[in-house]
Amino acid sequence: MEGASQVILRNENRLAGESLLVIDPLRDMLAGRLQRDGREVRLSTQDFAAFRWLEAAGFGASFEAVPEIRGEERTLVVNLPREKDRLVMLLHALAAGMSRTARLWLVGENRAGIRSSPRHLQSFFGAVELLDKARHCALYEAREPLSERPFELAEYEMRWSLKAAGRELRMLTLPGVFAHGRLDSGTEVLLEALAQLRPAGRVLDFACGSGVIGMAAMLADADLELSLLDSSALALESCRRSLRENALQATLLPSDGLTNAAGRYDWIVSNPPFHRGVRNDLGVAEDFFREAGTFLAENGKIVVVFNRHLPYQQWLQREFAQVDRLDANGGYAIVRASHPRPRCGNRA
Ligand SMILES: C[S@@+](CC[C@H](N)C(=O)[O-])C[C@H]1O[C@@H](n2cnc3c(N)ncnc32)[C@H](O)[C@@H]1O
């Protein structure tokens, strides 16, 4: 059991038989422990990988950008998100939607910044109290939600734009989305390379975040058939908003790695993730390189950008017969891979 979940359980006696909504639960058995004795526990997560984990562990959960509040919850338990602006957005949504007599618990690790959260809680609640400190974590309770400002997700959008194929691509991103409100420098290097390579046909933007890579490619080729895949509900919601803003169409794929991908693509483009949850982890990228070949059409290509110090080129060479380094600007490498090596268990 994670430290933050242990702190919740240390305080379980305060919950009596109340119904709970747990937001962004960790991948552990907390929900099962809280459900004992018939307590009603709902789970809401913005992370599709956590959603899949919870489902596999036998807990029903909702995958959603903003937790649905039904009004009957007596306690909302929030795991501290990594990004402060995502915390503020969540607290606003919850304070605006919850019953005036309900309470919110915010739990998180010291190293994730839980000690600085009271000031954010005080912006949305009349009463804030430290309930417990243990296992390098702290648990705060907030009561008396202030409801002067109704919650609108659009209030948290950041608008930015870039030039792609001589046109303006207007982006809208939400808190918690990678490079919120700006173009990442590694992504920019990839966009320059793709402007020369000109992806066409069926294109998958893997770990798409705001969707900027796929959408920029679409401005250059209106016939391109785009799929945008990410594990973050906020990323996919940002994509939905940017597509609408630019009158573009694409398939949105919530997925943990390639687990929900289907069919074959002429191009897979990506700036792959280098963390899982709050921890640095190259596992998602490694799994992606291992699986990606099975989703390529004949002569299909993968193009990725990554920090030069990462071992991705060797990993790609294990999986693909043709691997070319295209560029290495500003500490980044661009690599194109094609012709997946035959593997046992490859899809027909
Ligand atoms: C480095 S960002 C790139 C975002 C975007 N392509 C860009 O360049 O701005 C990596 C993305 O991977 C997503 N991600 C992390 N873990 C994932 C997983 N298991 N499956 C799918 N996407 C994941 C994150 O939500 C994030 O949007």
The ligand as an SDF file (V2000), in Angstrom:
LIG
                    3D

 27 29  0  0  0  0  0  0  0  0999 V2000
    6.4730   14.0100  -23.7470 C   0  0  0  0  0  0  0  0  0  0  0  0
    4.7060   14.1570  -23.7680 S   0  0  0  0  0  0  0  0  0  0  0  0
    4.4280   14.5130  -25.4820 C   0  0  0  0  0  0  0  0  0  0  0  0
    3.1480   15.2350  -25.7430 C   0  0  0  0  0  0  0  0  0  0  0  0
    2.9860   15.8080  -27.1640 C   0  0  0  0  0  0  0  0  0  0  0  0
    3.1710   14.8000  -28.1720 N   0  0  0  0  0  0  0  0  0  0  0  0
    3.9530   16.9530  -27.4090 C   0  0  0  0  0  0  0  0  0  0  0  0
    4.9660   16.7230  -28.0590 O   0  0  0  0  0  0  0  0  0  0  0  0
    3.6880   18.0500  -26.9170 O   0  0  0  0  0  0  0  0  0  0  0  0
    4.2210   12.5060  -23.5380 C   0  0  0  0  0  0  0  0  0  0  0  0
    2.7430   12.1900  -23.4220 C   0  0  0  0  0  0  0  0  0  0  0  0
    2.6470   10.8090  -23.0660 O   0  0  0  0  0  0  0  0  0  0  0  0
    1.4550   10.6240  -22.3630 C   0  0  0  0  0  0  0  0  0  0  0  0
    1.5520    9.3280  -21.6660 N   0  0  0  0  0  0  0  0  0  0  0  0
    2.1770    9.0420  -20.4990 C   0  0  0  0  0  0  0  0  0  0  0  0
    2.0300    7.7510  -20.1890 N   0  0  0  0  0  0  0  0  0  0  0  0
    1.3010    7.1920  -21.1900 C   0  0  0  0  0  0  0  0  0  0  0  0
    0.8260    5.8840  -21.4460 C   0  0  0  0  0  0  0  0  0  0  0  0
    1.0550    4.8800  -20.6020 N   0  0  0  0  0  0  0  0  0  0  0  0
    0.1080    5.6640  -22.5720 N   0  0  0  0  0  0  0  0  0  0  0  0
   -0.1620    6.6890  -23.4290 C   0  0  0  0  0  0  0  0  0  0  0  0
    0.2700    7.9590  -23.2300 N   0  0  0  0  0  0  0  0  0  0  0  0
    0.9930    8.2030  -22.1300 C   0  0  0  0  0  0  0  0  0  0  0  0
    1.3780   11.8340  -21.4560 C   0  0  0  0  0  0  0  0  0  0  0  0
    0.0470   12.0600  -21.0210 O   0  0  0  0  0  0  0  0  0  0  0  0
    1.9260   12.9270  -22.3760 C   0  0  0  0  0  0  0  0  0  0  0  0
    0.8590   13.5860  -23.0230 O   0  0  0  0  0  0  0  0  0  0  0  0
  1  2  1  0
  2  3  1  0
  2 10  1  0
  3  4  1  0
  4  5  1  0
  5  6  1  0
  5  7  1  0
  7  8  2  0
  7  9  1  0
 10 11  1  0
 11 12  1  0
 11 26  1  0
 12 13  1  0
 13 14  1  0
 13 24  1  0
 14 15  1  0
 14 23  1  0
 15 16  2  0
 16 17  1  0
 17 18  1  0
 17 23  2  0
 18 19  1  0
 18 20  2  0
 20 21  1  0
 21 22  2  0
 22 23  1  0
 24 25  1  0
 24 26  1  0
 26 27  1  0
M  CHG  2   2   1   9  -1
M  END
$$$$
